[in-house]
Amino acid sequence: MLVIVGKMPVKPDREAEVLAVTTRMATASRAEVGCISYRFYSSLEEPNTIFAFEEWESEEALTFHFQTEHMKEFRQALTELVAGRGEIKRYEIQSVEPLRVGNR
């Protein structure tokens, strides 16, 4: 499994547009074959910062994702909405299991 985590500073006066663009992107991406999850989150500690969290079944699914029309539209829309350079990290996960804390 591949996990992609992104962080983007957004312009404070463009929050409604950011919400619309990210909602469209998440909905379209979750419909793709190989997408396990795709979500955007607002930071509680950093105003005007959003995070992306994605899980993909394979490299092929992620490669296809980057070639979709909704990705092209998303990238184009971001040029007007971001307030600086973002960060994107990719993690390759070998196994996933529930975290057990204490006796649970």
N, C-alpha and C positions, 0 to 999 in steps of 0.2 A: 504494500500500500504506500502511496505517496501522500504526504501532507504538505500543503502550501499555506504559509502564514504571511500575510501582508499588512503593512501599516502605512496609512496615507494621511498627511495633513490636508485638511480641506478648508476652503475659504469660508469664513464665518457667516457671510451673507448669502451663502448658496446651499444651506442645509436642506431645504425642500427639494431642490434639484438633485442633490446627492442621494437623498432617500429614494427618489423616483428611479434614478439610474441604477443604483445598487439593487433595488428590488427587482427591476427588470432583468438585470444580469444574473442574480441568484436564481430566479425562477427559470430562466432559460437554461442555465447551467445544470440545475438539478434534473432537468429532463434528458440530459445527455447520457448515453450508455457509458457506464464506468464511473459515473459520479456517485460517490457514497454520501457526501454532504457538501454544502456550499452555503456559507452564511457570512453576513457582515455584522459588525458590532461597533457601537460607539464607545469610546474610552470614557471611563468614569473619572480618571485622573488627569487626562490630557484633553482639554477642550479642543473641539474642532479636529479631532483625530478619529479615524475609523480603522477598524481591523477587518481583514478578510481571513476566513478559515475554510479551507477546502480539503476534502479527502477524495482520493482517486484510486481506483482499483489497479491501474497499470500505467506505465509510461505511454502506451499507445493511446489510452483514453485522454491523458493530459495533453499529448501532442495534438490530438484531434480538437480538443477544447480551444487551444491557442489559435486554431485555424477557422473557428466559427465566425459567422457574421455578427453574432451578438458580442463576441470579444472585440472585434474590430470597432463596432459602434461604442462599446464601453470605453475603450482606449481613447477614442476620439472625443467622447464627452468629458473624460477626465482632464483633458488639456485645459478646459475652461474652469474646472472645479477644484483642482488641487492647489495648495498654497506652498508647495515645495516638493522636494524629492522624497519619495517613499522608500520603503524597504520591503523586499520580498525574500523569504527563505523557503527552501525546499528540504523536506525531511523524508528519508526512506525508512519505513517502519517494517521491521521483520516479524513482529508478533504484537497482537493486541489482546488484552484480557482485562476483566474488571479489576479495579483497584479495591483491595480489601483493607479496611482500616479497623484495627482492634479485633473484636469478635464477630464482626459483620460478614 
